[in-house]
Amino acid sequence: MVAPVPAASAAPAASSFARVSLLVYTLLIVYASWYPFSGWRDMGLGPFDYLGARLPYYWTGFDVWTNVAGYAPLGALLVLAMYPRLRPLWAIWPATAVGVLLSASMEAVQTWLPTRVPSNLDLITNSAGVFLGAVLGALSSRYFLRESRFLAMRRRWFSGEASRGLAVAGLWPLALIYPQNHLFGMGHLVPPLSSFFSDLFDTPIDLATTWINNAQLSAEQYWLADVIVTACGLTGAALLFLMLLRRQAPRRRLVLLYLLACIAVKSLACALFFAPQNAFVWVSPSAAGGIMLGAMMVAGLSFAPPTAQRRVAALALILSLAATNAVPANPYYISTLETWVQGKFLNFDGAAQFLSVLWPFLAIWFLYHPVHRKQK
C-alpha cells in the first residue's frame, strides 16, 4: 500500500533541515577556526586587540574569497532557520549580526593559538560573506520555505520526517573529501586522539605509530579489511538515504545518483588537493571489490522493510567504524596524508578532517533516533 503524501499545512512550518544543517555547519566553522587545537598559551594580548590593529600587509584575493565563500552558507542557513519566527527579508540583519558575532569570537580565541593569527581583515570578509549569504538565502527562500516545485517533489518522494536524514546524507560526500585509511571508512579517531593526548600530557604521542609497531598485517589482510570497510561504509550510507524515500519515488535511480555524486566529489577533491591526474587515485582492486559487494547488499536490501534497512545500516556503520580504528593504518595511506595539500587550505583541512571523524557517529545517532518509528 502506497503511503499518502501529506497535504501542505496552512500554517508556515519551520525547516528542520535548515536548523540541523545550521548546527553542523557552525560546528565545522568552530573546528576550522581553531584547528589544530594545540599549543594553547597566553601571549600577553587581549582577545579583541586585533580589532584595532592595522590591516594585514600580506593578503591575496584567494584569502578574501575563501573567507567570503566560507561564511556565505552560514548567512543563508541562519535566514532559513529563523523562519517562520522571522520572515526571510526581516531575518537578513539578525542573521548578519549573529554571523559577525560568531566570526569575532572565532578570531578572538585564536589569540591563544600560536599557529593561528587573529585578523580584522578576516572578520571583515567573513562578515561580508554572512551578509551576502543572508541576502541570497532570503531571495531564494521561496524555493525552499514556501510552496514550490522543489517542496512538492520533496513531499512526493521523501518521508515527512526526512529533514534530519537529508542533512546527514548530504554531509556524506563532503566527509569523503578528507583522505581516509579505507574508502568510505570514516570515524578514524586515532589521529585526533593522538593530538589530544599529546597536548594533555605535554608529550608527543603517536597512537598510530604505536599501533602499527605492535600489529602488522599482511597485504592480503589489508586488502580484505579494505573490502569490508568499503562495503560496510557504502551499505550504511546508501541504506540511510534509501530509508528517507517513499515507495512511489524512483528509489533505485535516486540512490544510484546519490552514490555517483559522492564518487564525483571524491574524485574532484583528489584532483584538487593532489593533482588532476590523481582524480581516481582512490580506485584500487580492494576499493572496487568493496563497492561491488556494497552495491549488491544495497540492491538486495532495497526490498526489505524500513526497520530492517535501519538495523542493517546501523550495523554496517558500526562494523566499518570498528574496523577503521582496529586495523593499523596502511603505509600507502600515511604517504597519502604527507602529500595532502594544506597551505592556504588549513582551515578547510581542519573542517574536512572533523567532518570525516564526525559523520559515522552522526549517522548512527540518526539511525537510532525514535523518528523512524513514524516513517512509512
Salt bridges, closest charged atoms under 4 A:
GLU147 OE1 - ARG155 NH1 3.26
ASP226 OD1 - HIS182 ND1 3.27
